[in-house]
Structures are given as structure tokens and as C-alpha cells.
Amino acid sequence: MAAGQTEKKPSGAEGIKLASAGLRGPIAAEIAADDIRGGISEASYTLLKFHGTYEQFDRDTATERKQRGEDKEWSFMVRVRAPAGRLTAAQYLALDTLAETHADGTLRLTSRQGVQFHGVLRENLKGTIAGINATLLTTMAACGDVVRNVTTSPAPRRDAMHARLEAEAFSLSAALLPRTRAHHQIFLDEEAGAAPEEEPLYGPTYLPRKFKISLAHPDDNTPDVLANDCGFLAVTEGERLTGWILLVGGGMGMTHNKPATYPRLASPIALIGPDEVLKAAQAVVRLSRDHGDRSDRKHARLKYVVQEKGVAWVKARLEADLGRALADPPPLPALTVPELLGWHEQGDGKWWLGLPIPAGRIAGTLRAALREVVERFAPSPIATPQQDLILSDIAEADRAPVEAILRAHGVVFAEQLSPLARWSLACVALPTCGQSLAEGERVHAPILADVQQALARHGLLGERISLRLTGCPNGCARPYSGDIGIVGRTPGFYTVFVGGDFEGTRLSFQLADKVAQEAVGNVLDPVLAAYAAGRQGSEGLGDFCTRIGAERTRSLLHPEAVKAA
């Protein structure tokens, strides 16, 4: 614990972790019990996160069932840790089968290149996690107060830079896993040892809060590297990697009406050598471990340490940890976000096909089409940070039959979508996420349609604009760093943000609060009208709003629209 924190009472989660015997707690007994009315205990709920699963209940039916004296409809969300989003064809097919036999018949791609199962019943939880492990994937550390799935560019370009990004993601993912064998003993029937394993990196209470890492190249900021607790931005000379800009202190979450919580983009801290990624990452993890706020989980992320202590303090602590001086970082280069959907040559004679997956949900005919393609042609699937799916390693001769299968099933291709639809994200939210204040995925399509209508009215439908929708302010779909952010406020109402940039290098500002779902398009309409009339050259929507300023942008809103909101 950091100096000065000893007088603060640790949160309840800290006590649960400390007493858990290396993340074991009462999990094994509770998930094996014949009946647990009211769900699992708080201890098991807290610890199961580290194993990659959250207990949830159907919030749509909870009130009615309570009135009938019935228990809630409990189930689990299970998240797969897939470094860089990479899967083999065999792994994808195995996950698809588990979705059918153990979950709700769908797969969901996350904004951190993972894969989620929903609707997993308690009696199927152990079998689901064991089935995932049998594919040589894991759910361990996909959630919880540890380093979570490591993200990077999903593009399967066969060049040295992309190979390095992928290799570093896999290396970090493996090296930063917790050492405890609790996961293997609870879910895989490994024999228990005499005593809990030591955690040389995490310690007995792990981190104060979740920790996210990403690697990127300036030419591909698809993973939103600045939104992470720790980021590595490649520095190159020609084709040669010369180092990395170490970025620390990003994070999207906040809490409505709590100014002490806020989104933040990571700060450049130092320039490190090309082979120093792991050592630097471990030092940043230790910084979070030792100085994060363990008394208030809403204030526990590393971003608050960086904001409150300052970049110079952070750099000095990392230098002391690593035992050497660190070079100052160069100015951040311009970042871009390339188009990865559609057909692309990989550089090795094969092709990849990027498919848009609305809100990341693979279900119904889309799921059937993907299974047929993967069974017949064995492409390597890649989950993207945009919740889309790339099918890589497709031979030239297979392009036409692959596309024919997908089109026969009615699968939508990128060219059939507006740029807004193409660059939209949405979290799951209701009915399962316990944090949700409003709908997310289930209102993605109508909100998107309303905003597209507003764009069309002003001749902007073809413009590259990003939209990110979340059911609560925790920010899983990164709503604070895109062109338009829509954040759940209360049931049916949202806070609307604008002014971020498409490339993920600037935070947005609040445009309007408590906007009714059906009014989002109308609230944005005058801003879009002003953008159409007053933009400069190829200026993006967020750039325009930032240039004219938050006060001027808010002054554009129609009073009746704001009042209706």
C-alpha cells in the first residue's frame, strides 16, 4: 500500500482478496451446490471475476418474478482471454459449439478483442470454462483486478511490424497472468497443493482495480492505445523498430455526478528500447499495485494516480523501479485508424476479409454462415477492437466461394453500411449487465438510424464519423474519445458527448444531459447542420466541435429539443 493510504479503510473487495487463499475463497463449493437461492456470495462474485466470469441475472424478468415469490433468473457471463484477438479455426469452432451447448446460442466480440458467452447456467459454468481451456485458450484474468486481455492491431499484415505487435501482445499476456493455480484446481480438477502460490508481481491482494494494456503503431490506432492504463506506441525508422513511447494513465470509466471520477487519456512518460516492453509493463503494474487507491474502487484506477501525482512523479517512480534513467518521450506522432473491413491482401499471397458485426453479437444466420465458412475453409478468425471479425489466411481461389456463402446467408458487408454504422460500438448493457443504467446493445440500431437520418438531412451520411454507445458511464465501448458518445444516464435517457476525435487522441465534452433515447438524433441535428456549413476542408466532426468550443457547440442546440430531452 502506498504511503499515506494506511489511514484509509480498505474497500470490502480488498478484504475478500486477502482472505481468498489465492483467489479460491468459497467458489468451488458454491458452484457445485445443488441450489443457491439469491445467487452466489459476495466473496465468490468478487473472486470469480479473476477467473473470467460474472454472475448476472435477467433484469427484464426480475421484478415480475419477485412479485411471484420466485428467485431471479441467474446466469453467468464468461469471457475468453484472446491476446490480440487471435483465434485458430479450431478454436473458433469449439467456442461456437460451446455457445450452442452451454450458453444462449450466441457469441459476442468485445471492444478488447475478447469473446464472451452469455446465459451460462451455474451447472454449466465449470464445463464452459473447461471447454474453453481445452482449446488452449483461457478465461483466467479476462476480468478482475489484474492485467486483462492485451490488445493490438488486428490487421494480419505479414510484415515485421505487425508480427512484432502480435508477438509482444502474446508475450505480455503470458508473462502477466497470475501465478495462482486456483483456476486450474476449481475448474480443471487439478490437485490442490499444500499452500497458496505466491504472487511476485501482484501480491496477496492483486491490483486495486482492473488494468488494461495495448500496443499500437501510429499507422494503426485501432486499439485506442491512449485509452489504456499502459500503452506502447511503436517508434520506427523506415521498417526498423527503434523503440516504444511508454504511455501511462488512460481509462474510460467515470461515475455520473462524481467529479472525482473522469475519463483520461494516457500520458507519454518515456521512450524505451525495442526490447524493454515487458520490464516497463511490469514496472507500471507495480506502480498501480503500490499507489492505487484501495479504499475507493471508483477512484482506484491508475489514471487517478497519474493525474494527481503528475507525469514527472510517475517517471521518477518508474526510474527508481527499473534502476535507471528513462529517456524523455518524443512528441506523439499523428495517429490514424485504417479501414480493415472488406477484402485486403495480407502480403503473403493470401487475403483477409473484415466483416462488420453489429454490437459484436454473432447470432442466428450470421453465426451459421460463419461456422460454415470456418468449417470449409479454415480461416484464422481475429476479433477486432471495433467488435468486428476478420477472417484471415484465405486463399485467392477461396475468396469467391467464401463470399458466396456469406451473401447467401444475408450477411451484411462493410460496403453496405454507412460510415457511422461501420464505426459504431455498443456495450451489452441490459438485460444482463448489473452496472447498466439504460439500454445499450438493444437500442443500438434505432439510435444509429436516428443519427443517420440527421446526417442525411445535412448531406453528411458519407462522412467518417464514430459513434459509441454505452448503457452506463463505465465506458466499455470507449464513448469519451470518439466523435459522438452516448452514455446511459437513467432508463431511457442518455448523456451525449461530442468533440473527441476519430483517431482516439482527444477526449470529448458533454453536449447535453438526460436526453431521451428517441431525441438523440434531434439533439445532434443542429450541431450536424453547423458542421456541414462551417467545417474547414476535411475537418472531422469532433475536430469541428472542439475548434468552435464547448460553449458555442452547446449554444447551437434547439431549446425545445433540450427541453424535450
C-alpha positions as CSV (number, residue, x, y, z in Angstrom):
1,M,0.0,0.0,0.0
2,A,1.3,3.5,-0.9
3,A,2.5,5.9,1.8
4,G,-0.4,8.0,3.1
5,Q,-3.0,5.3,2.4
6,T,-2.6,3.4,5.7
7,E,-5.2,5.6,7.5
8,K,-7.9,4.8,4.9
9,K,-10.1,1.8,5.4
10,P,-9.6,-0.7,2.5
11,S,-12.7,-1.5,0.5
12,G,-14.6,-4.7,1.1
13,A,-13.1,-6.2,-2.1
14,E,-9.6,-5.8,-0.6
15,G,-10.5,-8.0,2.4
16,I,-12.1,-10.6,0.2
17,K,-9.0,-10.9,-2.0
18,L,-6.7,-11.0,1.1
19,A,-8.6,-13.9,2.6
20,S,-9.2,-15.8,-0.6
21,A,-6.2,-18.1,-0.4
22,G,-5.0,-17.1,-3.9
23,L,-8.4,-16.4,-5.5
24,R,-10.1,-19.6,-4.2
25,G,-12.5,-18.5,-1.5
26,P,-15.8,-20.4,-1.4
27,I,-16.1,-20.6,-5.2
28,A,-15.7,-24.4,-5.6
29,A,-18.3,-25.3,-3.0
30,E,-20.8,-22.7,-4.2
31,I,-20.8,-23.5,-7.9
32,A,-21.1,-27.2,-7.0
33,A,-24.1,-26.7,-4.7
34,D,-27.4,-28.1,-5.8
35,D,-29.2,-24.9,-5.1
36,I,-28.2,-21.3,-4.2
37,R,-31.2,-19.1,-3.9
38,G,-30.3,-15.5,-4.3
39,G,-27.2,-16.1,-6.2
40,I,-23.6,-16.7,-5.0
41,S,-22.0,-14.9,-2.1
42,E,-20.3,-11.6,-2.4
43,A,-16.9,-13.3,-1.9
44,S,-17.5,-15.7,-4.8
45,Y,-18.9,-12.9,-7.0
46,T,-15.8,-10.8,-6.4
47,L,-13.3,-13.7,-6.9
48,L,-15.0,-15.2,-9.9
49,K,-14.1,-12.1,-11.9
50,F,-10.5,-13.1,-11.8
51,H,-11.5,-16.4,-13.3
52,G,-13.2,-14.6,-16.2
53,T,-16.8,-14.7,-15.2
54,Y,-19.5,-12.5,-13.7
55,E,-22.7,-13.8,-12.2
56,Q,-25.7,-11.8,-13.6
57,F,-29.5,-12.0,-13.6
58,D,-32.1,-11.2,-16.2
59,R,-33.2,-7.7,-15.2
60,D,-36.2,-7.8,-17.6
61,T,-37.9,-10.5,-15.5
62,A,-36.6,-9.8,-12.0
63,T,-39.5,-7.6,-10.8
64,E,-42.2,-9.9,-12.1
65,R,-40.5,-13.0,-10.6
66,K,-40.1,-11.2,-7.2
67,Q,-43.8,-10.4,-7.2
68,R,-44.5,-14.1,-7.7
69,G,-42.0,-15.0,-4.9
70,E,-39.6,-16.6,-7.4
71,D,-35.8,-16.2,-7.5
72,K,-34.2,-14.1,-10.2
73,E,-33.1,-15.9,-13.4
74,W,-29.4,-16.2,-12.6
75,S,-26.7,-16.9,-15.2
76,F,-23.1,-16.2,-15.9
77,M,-21.2,-14.2,-18.5
78,V,-18.0,-16.0,-19.4
79,R,-15.2,-14.0,-21.1
80,V,-12.4,-15.6,-23.2
81,R,-8.9,-14.1,-23.0
82,A,-7.6,-14.0,-26.6
83,P,-4.4,-12.0,-26.9
84,A,-4.5,-9.6,-29.9
85,G,-7.9,-11.2,-30.7
86,R,-6.2,-14.1,-32.5
87,L,-8.1,-17.4,-32.8
88,T,-7.4,-20.6,-34.8
89,A,-10.2,-22.1,-36.9
90,A,-10.4,-25.0,-34.5
91,Q,-10.7,-22.7,-31.5
92,Y,-13.5,-20.6,-33.1
93,L,-15.5,-23.8,-33.9
94,A,-15.1,-25.1,-30.4
95,L,-16.3,-21.7,-29.0
96,D,-19.2,-21.8,-31.4
97,T,-20.2,-25.2,-30.2
98,L,-20.0,-24.2,-26.5
99,A,-22.2,-21.2,-27.3
100,E,-24.9,-23.7,-28.5
101,T,-24.5,-26.3,-25.8
102,H,-23.6,-24.2,-22.7
103,A,-24.8,-20.7,-23.3
104,D,-27.5,-18.7,-25.0
105,G,-26.6,-19.7,-28.6
106,T,-24.6,-16.5,-29.3
107,L,-21.0,-15.3,-29.2
108,R,-20.2,-11.7,-28.5
109,L,-17.0,-10.0,-29.6
110,T,-15.8,-7.4,-27.1
111,S,-14.2,-4.0,-27.6
112,R,-11.0,-5.5,-26.2
113,Q,-10.7,-8.3,-28.7
114,G,-12.1,-11.0,-26.4
115,V,-15.1,-13.3,-26.9
116,Q,-18.0,-13.5,-24.4
117,F,-20.6,-16.1,-23.6
118,H,-23.9,-15.1,-22.1
119,G,-26.6,-17.0,-20.4
120,V,-24.3,-19.7,-18.9
121,L,-26.2,-21.5,-16.1
122,R,-24.4,-22.3,-12.9
123,E,-24.4,-26.1,-13.7
124,N,-22.7,-25.3,-17.0
125,L,-20.1,-22.9,-15.7
126,K,-17.4,-25.4,-14.9
127,G,-17.9,-27.2,-18.2
128,T,-17.8,-24.0,-20.2
129,I,-14.6,-22.8,-18.7
130,A,-13.0,-26.3,-19.0
131,G,-14.2,-26.5,-22.6
132,I,-12.5,-23.1,-23.3
133,N,-9.3,-24.3,-21.7
134,A,-9.3,-27.4,-23.9
135,T,-8.9,-25.2,-26.9
136,L,-5.7,-23.8,-25.4
137,L,-7.5,-20.5,-24.5
138,T,-8.4,-19.4,-21.0
139,T,-10.8,-17.2,-19.1
140,M,-8.3,-16.6,-16.3
141,A,-7.6,-12.9,-15.9
142,A,-10.1,-11.9,-18.6
143,C,-11.8,-9.9,-15.8
144,G,-10.7,-8.8,-12.2
145,D,-8.1,-6.6,-10.7
146,V,-5.3,-7.9,-12.9
147,V,-3.9,-7.2,-16.3
148,R,-6.7,-8.1,-18.7
149,N,-6.7,-9.1,-22.4
150,V,-3.8,-7.4,-24.2
151,T,-4.9,-5.7,-27.4
152,T,-3.1,-4.5,-30.5
153,S,-3.8,-4.1,-34.2
154,P,-6.0,-6.9,-35.5
155,A,-4.7,-6.5,-39.1
156,P,-3.0,-9.7,-40.3
157,R,-0.5,-7.9,-42.4
158,R,2.5,-10.2,-43.0
159,D,5.3,-7.7,-42.2
160,A,7.8,-7.3,-39.5
161,M,5.9,-4.5,-37.6
162,H,2.6,-6.4,-37.3
163,A,4.4,-9.6,-36.4
164,R,6.2,-7.7,-33.6
165,L,2.9,-6.2,-32.3
166,E,1.3,-9.6,-32.2
167,A,4.3,-11.3,-30.6
168,E,4.5,-8.6,-27.9
169,A,0.8,-9.0,-27.1
170,F,1.2,-12.7,-26.6
171,S,4.3,-12.3,-24.6
172,L,2.8,-9.8,-22.2
173,S,-0.4,-11.8,-21.9
174,A,1.5,-14.9,-20.8
175,A,4.0,-13.2,-18.5
176,L,1.4,-11.1,-16.7
177,L,-1.0,-13.9,-15.8
178,P,-1.4,-14.5,-12.1
179,R,0.6,-17.4,-10.7
180,T,-2.1,-18.9,-8.6
181,R,-3.3,-22.4,-9.5
182,A,-6.7,-21.7,-8.1
183,H,-8.3,-21.6,-11.6
184,H,-6.9,-25.0,-12.6
185,Q,-8.0,-26.5,-9.3
186,I,-11.5,-25.1,-9.3
187,F,-12.4,-25.6,-13.0
188,L,-10.0,-28.2,-14.3
189,D,-9.8,-30.6,-11.4
190,E,-6.0,-30.1,-10.8
191,E,-4.9,-31.4,-7.4
192,A,-4.5,-28.7,-4.8
193,G,-1.1,-28.0,-3.4
194,A,-0.1,-27.6,0.2
195,A,-0.3,-23.8,0.3
196,P,-1.4,-21.0,-2.0
197,E,1.1,-19.9,-4.5
198,E,3.0,-16.5,-4.1
199,E,2.3,-13.7,-6.5
200,P,5.6,-11.9,-7.0
201,L,4.1,-9.3,-9.3
202,Y,0.6,-8.8,-7.9
203,G,1.0,-9.6,-4.2
204,P,-1.7,-11.1,-2.0
205,T,-4.4,-8.5,-2.9
206,Y,-3.6,-8.2,-6.6
207,L,-4.2,-4.7,-8.1
208,P,-6.5,-2.0,-6.7
209,R,-8.6,-2.3,-9.9
210,K,-8.6,-3.6,-13.5
211,F,-5.5,-2.9,-15.6
212,K,-5.5,-2.7,-19.4
213,I,-2.6,-2.8,-21.8
214,S,-2.4,-2.1,-25.6
215,L,0.3,-1.9,-28.3
216,A,-0.1,0.2,-31.4
217,H,1.7,1.7,-34.4
218,P,1.0,5.3,-35.4
219,D,-0.5,4.0,-38.7
220,D,-3.0,1.8,-36.8
221,N,-4.6,3.0,-33.6
222,T,-7.5,0.6,-34.0
223,P,-7.0,-0.5,-30.3
224,D,-7.2,3.1,-28.9
225,V,-3.8,2.8,-27.2
226,L,-4.3,6.1,-25.3
227,A,-7.4,4.7,-23.5
228,N,-5.3,2.1,-21.6
229,D,-3.6,2.1,-18.2
230,C,-0.4,1.2,-20.0
231,G,0.3,1.6,-23.7
232,F,3.2,1.1,-26.1
233,L,3.4,3.1,-29.3
234,A,6.0,1.9,-31.8
235,V,8.7,4.3,-32.9
236,T,10.3,3.3,-36.2
237,E,12.9,4.4,-38.7
238,G,11.8,3.1,-42.0
239,E,10.9,-0.5,-41.5
240,R,13.1,-0.8,-38.3
241,L,11.6,-0.7,-34.8
242,T,13.8,1.6,-32.7
243,G,11.8,1.9,-29.5
244,W,8.4,2.5,-27.9
245,I,6.7,5.5,-26.4
246,L,5.6,4.4,-23.0
247,L,2.1,5.7,-22.2
248,V,0.6,5.5,-18.7
249,G,-2.7,6.5,-17.1
250,G,-5.5,6.1,-19.6
251,G,-9.0,4.8,-18.8
252,M,-12.6,5.5,-19.8
253,G,-14.7,4.9,-16.7
254,M,-16.4,7.6,-14.6
255,T,-19.5,8.0,-12.4
256,H,-22.3,10.5,-13.1
257,N,-22.3,13.4,-10.7
258,K,-18.9,12.5,-9.1
259,P,-16.3,15.0,-10.3
260,A,-13.5,13.0,-8.7
261,T,-14.1,10.4,-11.4
262,Y,-13.4,11.1,-15.0
263,P,-12.1,9.6,-18.3
264,R,-8.5,10.2,-19.1
265,L,-6.1,9.6,-22.0
266,A,-2.7,8.1,-21.2
267,S,0.3,10.4,-20.8
268,P,3.6,9.9,-22.7
269,I,6.1,9.1,-19.9
270,A,9.3,7.9,-21.6
271,L,11.0,6.4,-24.6
272,I,12.1,2.9,-24.0
273,G,14.1,0.4,-26.1
274,P,12.6,-2.0,-28.6
275,D,13.2,-5.0,-26.2
276,E,12.0,-3.4,-22.9
277,V,8.3,-3.8,-23.2
278,L,7.9,-6.5,-20.6
279,K,10.1,-4.8,-18.0
280,A,8.4,-1.5,-18.5
281,A,4.9,-3.1,-18.2
282,Q,5.8,-4.9,-15.0
283,A,7.1,-1.6,-13.5
284,V,3.8,0.1,-14.4
285,V,1.8,-2.7,-12.9
286,R,3.8,-2.4,-9.7
287,L,3.2,1.4,-9.7
288,S,-0.6,0.7,-9.8
289,R,-0.2,-2.0,-7.2
290,D,1.6,0.2,-4.7
291,H,0.0,3.6,-5.2
292,G,-3.6,2.9,-6.4
293,D,-6.4,3.9,-4.1
294,R,-7.5,0.7,-2.3
295,S,-10.2,2.5,-0.2
296,D,-12.5,3.6,-3.1
297,R,-12.9,1.3,-6.1
298,K,-14.4,4.2,-8.1
299,H,-11.1,6.0,-7.6
300,A,-8.8,3.1,-7.9
301,R,-7.6,3.1,-11.5
302,L,-4.0,4.1,-12.3
303,K,-5.2,7.2,-14.2
304,Y,-6.1,8.9,-11.0
305,V,-2.5,8.4,-9.7
306,V,-1.1,9.9,-12.8
307,Q,-3.4,12.8,-12.8
308,E,-3.0,13.7,-9.2
309,K,0.8,12.9,-8.8
310,G,1.9,14.2,-12.2
311,V,3.9,12.8,-15.1
312,A,7.3,13.8,-13.5
313,W,6.4,11.9,-10.3
314,V,5.4,8.8,-12.4
315,K,8.5,8.9,-14.4
316,A,10.7,9.2,-11.3
317,R,8.9,6.2,-9.7
318,L,9.4,4.1,-12.8
319,E,13.1,5.0,-13.0
320,A,13.5,4.0,-9.3
321,D,11.8,0.7,-10.0
322,L,13.8,0.0,-13.1
323,G,17.1,1.2,-11.6
324,R,18.0,3.6,-14.5
325,A,17.1,6.9,-16.0
326,L,14.5,6.9,-18.7
327,A,14.7,9.0,-21.9
328,D,12.0,11.6,-22.3
329,P,9.4,10.7,-24.9
330,P,9.3,12.4,-28.3
331,P,6.2,14.3,-29.3
332,L,3.3,12.0,-30.1
333,P,3.1,11.4,-33.8
334,A,-0.2,11.7,-35.7
335,L,-2.3,8.6,-35.2
336,T,-4.5,7.0,-37.8
337,V,-7.3,4.4,-37.8
338,P,-7.2,2.4,-41.1
339,E,-10.1,0.6,-42.7
340,L,-9.7,-3.1,-42.0
341,L,-13.1,-4.3,-43.2
342,G,-13.7,-5.8,-46.7
343,W,-11.1,-7.7,-48.7
344,H,-7.3,-7.0,-48.2
345,E,-4.2,-8.6,-49.3
346,Q,-2.1,-9.9,-46.4
347,G,1.3,-9.7,-48.1
348,D,1.9,-13.4,-48.3
349,G,-0.3,-14.3,-51.2
350,K,-3.4,-14.7,-49.1
351,W,-6.3,-12.4,-48.2
352,W,-8.3,-11.3,-45.2
353,L,-12.0,-10.4,-45.1
354,G,-13.2,-8.0,-42.4
355,L,-16.8,-8.4,-41.6
356,P,-18.9,-5.8,-39.6
357,I,-20.6,-7.4,-36.6
358,P,-23.2,-5.1,-35.2
359,A,-22.5,-4.6,-31.5
360,G,-20.2,-7.6,-31.7
361,R,-23.1,-10.1,-31.5
362,I,-22.7,-13.3,-33.6
363,A,-26.1,-14.9,-33.7
364,G,-28.7,-16.5,-35.9
365,T,-27.9,-16.7,-39.6
366,L,-24.7,-14.8,-39.2
367,R,-23.4,-17.4,-36.8
368,A,-24.5,-20.2,-39.1
369,A,-22.7,-18.5,-42.1
370,L,-19.5,-18.0,-40.2
371,R,-19.5,-21.6,-38.9
372,E,-19.9,-22.9,-42.5
373,V,-17.1,-20.7,-43.8
374,V,-14.7,-21.7,-40.9
375,E,-15.6,-25.4,-41.3
376,R,-15.0,-25.4,-45.0
377,F,-12.0,-23.1,-45.5
378,A,-10.4,-22.9,-42.1
379,P,-9.6,-19.2,-42.0
380,S,-8.0,-17.8,-38.8
381,P,-10.6,-15.5,-37.1
382,I,-9.4,-12.3,-35.4
383,A,-11.6,-10.3,-33.1
384,T,-11.1,-6.5,-33.5
385,P,-11.3,-3.7,-31.0
386,Q,-14.3,-2.4,-33.1
387,Q,-16.2,-5.6,-32.2
388,D,-15.9,-6.8,-35.8
389,L,-14.4,-10.1,-37.1
390,I,-11.6,-10.6,-39.5
391,L,-11.3,-13.9,-41.4
392,S,-7.6,-14.2,-42.3
393,D,-5.4,-16.6,-44.3
394,I,-8.0,-17.0,-47.2
395,A,-6.5,-18.4,-50.4
396,E,-7.2,-16.4,-53.6
397,A,-9.2,-19.3,-55.0
398,D,-11.4,-19.3,-51.9
399,R,-12.4,-15.7,-52.0
400,A,-15.4,-16.1,-54.2
401,P,-16.9,-19.2,-52.5
402,V,-16.4,-17.6,-49.1
403,E,-18.2,-14.5,-50.1
404,A,-21.0,-16.5,-51.8
405,I,-21.7,-18.4,-48.6
406,L,-21.9,-15.3,-46.5
407,R,-24.1,-13.4,-49.0
408,A,-26.4,-16.4,-49.3
409,H,-27.0,-16.2,-45.6
410,G,-27.7,-12.4,-45.9
411,V,-24.5,-11.4,-44.1
412,V,-24.0,-7.6,-44.4
413,F,-20.7,-6.4,-45.8
414,A,-19.0,-3.2,-44.9
415,E,-19.8,-1.5,-48.2
416,Q,-23.5,-1.9,-47.4
417,L,-23.2,0.3,-44.3
418,S,-22.9,4.0,-43.8
419,P,-19.6,5.1,-42.2
420,L,-21.4,5.9,-39.0
421,A,-22.8,2.3,-38.8
422,R,-19.4,1.0,-39.8
423,W,-17.6,2.9,-37.0
424,S,-20.1,2.4,-34.2
425,L,-19.7,0.5,-30.9
426,A,-22.2,-0.6,-28.3
427,C,-21.9,-2.4,-25.0
428,V,-24.2,-5.2,-23.9
429,A,-25.9,-3.3,-21.1
430,L,-29.5,-4.6,-20.3
431,P,-30.9,-7.0,-19.5
432,T,-27.8,-8.8,-18.0
433,C,-25.1,-6.2,-17.1
434,G,-25.6,-5.2,-13.4
435,Q,-23.9,-1.8,-14.0
436,S,-26.3,-0.7,-16.7
437,L,-28.5,2.4,-16.1
438,A,-30.0,2.3,-19.6
439,E,-30.1,0.1,-22.7
440,G,-27.0,-0.4,-24.9
441,E,-26.9,-3.1,-27.5
442,R,-30.7,-3.4,-27.7
443,V,-31.1,0.3,-28.7
444,H,-28.0,0.4,-30.9
445,A,-30.0,0.0,-34.2
446,P,-32.7,2.7,-33.5
447,I,-30.3,5.3,-32.2
448,L,-28.0,4.6,-35.1
449,A,-30.9,5.0,-37.5
450,D,-32.0,8.4,-35.9
451,V,-28.5,9.8,-36.1
452,Q,-28.1,8.6,-39.7
453,Q,-31.3,10.4,-40.6
454,A,-29.9,13.6,-39.1
455,L,-26.6,13.1,-41.1
456,A,-28.6,12.5,-44.3
457,R,-30.6,15.7,-43.8
458,H,-27.3,17.7,-43.9
459,G,-25.5,15.7,-46.6
460,L,-23.2,14.1,-44.2
461,L,-24.1,10.4,-44.4
462,G,-20.9,9.6,-46.3
463,E,-18.6,11.2,-43.7
464,R,-16.4,9.1,-41.5
465,I,-17.9,9.7,-38.0
466,S,-17.6,7.4,-35.0
467,L,-20.4,6.7,-32.6
468,R,-20.1,4.9,-29.3
469,L,-23.0,3.8,-27.1
470,T,-22.8,2.5,-23.5
471,G,-25.6,1.8,-21.0
472,C,-23.6,3.3,-18.1
473,P,-20.6,5.7,-17.6
474,N,-18.1,2.9,-17.1
475,G,-17.2,3.3,-20.7
476,C,-16.7,-0.2,-22.0
477,A,-17.3,1.0,-25.6
478,R,-14.9,3.9,-25.2
479,P,-17.6,6.7,-25.6
480,Y,-15.4,9.6,-24.4
481,S,-12.8,9.5,-27.1
482,G,-14.8,9.3,-30.3
483,D,-16.8,11.8,-32.4
484,I,-20.1,11.1,-30.7
485,G,-20.5,9.4,-27.3
486,I,-23.9,8.3,-25.9
487,V,-23.8,7.2,-22.3
488,G,-26.6,5.7,-20.3
489,R,-28.0,8.1,-17.6
490,T,-31.3,6.6,-16.3
491,P,-33.7,4.2,-18.0
492,G,-34.4,5.6,-21.5
493,F,-32.1,8.6,-21.1
494,Y,-28.5,9.4,-22.1
495,T,-25.8,11.9,-21.8
496,V,-24.5,12.9,-25.2
497,F,-20.8,13.8,-25.7
498,V,-19.0,15.3,-28.8
499,G,-15.6,16.8,-29.5
500,G,-13.4,13.7,-29.3
501,D,-11.6,12.8,-32.5
502,F,-11.8,9.8,-34.8
503,E,-8.2,8.8,-34.1
504,G,-8.7,8.5,-30.3
505,T,-6.3,11.3,-29.3
506,R,-8.7,13.7,-27.6
507,L,-11.5,13.4,-25.1
508,S,-15.0,14.7,-25.8
509,F,-17.1,17.1,-23.8
510,Q,-20.7,16.9,-22.6
511,L,-23.2,18.3,-25.1
512,A,-26.5,17.5,-23.4
513,D,-27.6,15.6,-20.3
514,K,-30.6,13.4,-19.8
515,V,-31.5,13.1,-23.5
516,A,-34.4,10.7,-24.2
517,Q,-33.4,7.9,-26.5
518,E,-35.7,9.0,-29.2
519,A,-34.4,12.6,-29.1
520,V,-30.7,11.8,-29.6
521,G,-30.9,12.5,-33.3
522,N,-32.8,15.7,-32.9
523,V,-30.4,17.0,-30.2
524,L,-27.4,16.3,-32.5
525,D,-29.2,17.8,-35.6
526,P,-28.2,21.5,-35.2
527,V,-24.6,20.5,-34.4
528,L,-24.5,18.5,-37.6
529,A,-26.1,21.4,-39.5
530,A,-23.4,23.8,-38.3
531,Y,-20.7,21.2,-39.0
532,A,-22.0,20.8,-42.6
533,A,-22.0,24.6,-43.1
534,G,-18.9,25.6,-41.3
535,R,-16.3,22.8,-41.4
536,Q,-12.9,23.5,-42.8
537,G,-11.7,21.2,-45.5
538,S,-11.7,17.6,-44.4
539,E,-12.2,18.6,-40.7
540,G,-13.8,15.8,-38.7
541,L,-17.0,16.3,-36.6
542,G,-15.1,16.1,-33.3
543,D,-12.4,18.5,-34.6
544,F,-15.1,21.0,-35.6
545,C,-16.8,20.9,-32.2
546,T,-13.5,21.3,-30.4
547,R,-12.5,24.2,-32.7
548,I,-15.6,26.2,-32.1
549,G,-15.6,25.3,-28.4
550,A,-17.9,23.5,-26.0
551,E,-19.9,26.7,-25.1
552,R,-20.5,27.6,-28.8
553,T,-21.4,24.0,-29.6
554,R,-23.9,23.7,-26.8
555,S,-25.4,27.1,-27.9
556,L,-26.4,25.5,-31.2
557,L,-29.0,23.2,-29.6
558,H,-32.6,23.9,-30.1
559,P,-34.2,24.8,-26.8
560,E,-37.3,22.7,-27.5
561,A,-35.1,19.7,-28.2
562,V,-33.1,20.2,-25.0
563,K,-36.4,20.7,-23.0
564,A,-37.9,17.6,-24.5
565,A,-34.7,15.7,-23.6
